C-alpha cells in the first residue's frame, strides 16, 4: 500500500485525502502550523489518514501540493531533497471557478513551471487544479462515464504514475503534454481551466 503526502489542509487537500483514503492509500496530511492543529481533521478522515509535519509529508512516494498560491513558496521551503519523488501540483494562481477572473501575469511562465523551480529534484505533474473541491469531495464513479482530470508534466515516469493514481481514484486521465504547453491550457485563464467533462464509457 502506497503512502501519499499532502502539503496543505484546506478544502481541496481534505477532499483529496478523503478520496485517497477511500481508495486504500495511507495519507499524511500537513500544514504550516504542525500536526497538533490537524488531529481532529485526520480523525474525521479515518484511520488511513494521519497528521504529520510538512517534512514528513514531503518524504512520501507521491506528494500533493494543495495550498493557496501565496503560500506556495513558504510551503516548499526547508523540505528534504526531493530525489526524484513525484510532486502533484494542484495549486492555482488565483481562485478557480470565478468567471470574471483573469490570468495573472507570470512573466511568460506557467504556474507549474514556477512551482517546479521551487522544488528542484521533484518530478512535477500538474493535475486536479480544474476540479471544484465539492466535486472531488463527493466524487463517485458515474454509471455512464468517468470525470476527466487533466494532467501535464515534463517527466514521463511521473505522468504515468499520476495517471494511474487518477484512474485508481475513479477519474479519467487526459494528458495535455508538457508544463509549458499543457499547463497553459488548464491553468487560470486557459481554455480548459473551468471545464467539467465526463468521458463516456464505450
Protein Blocks (a to p, Z undefined) as FASTA:
>chain_A
ZZdddedjbfklmmmmmmmmmnopacddddfkojklmmmmmmmnojkbccddfklmmmpm
bdcddddfklmmmmmgoiacfklpacddfbdeddehiakbccddeehpafklmmmmmmgh
iacddehklpcfklmmmgccdfkbccddddddfbfklmmmmmmmmmmnopacddebjfkl
mmmmmmghiaklmcccddddZZ
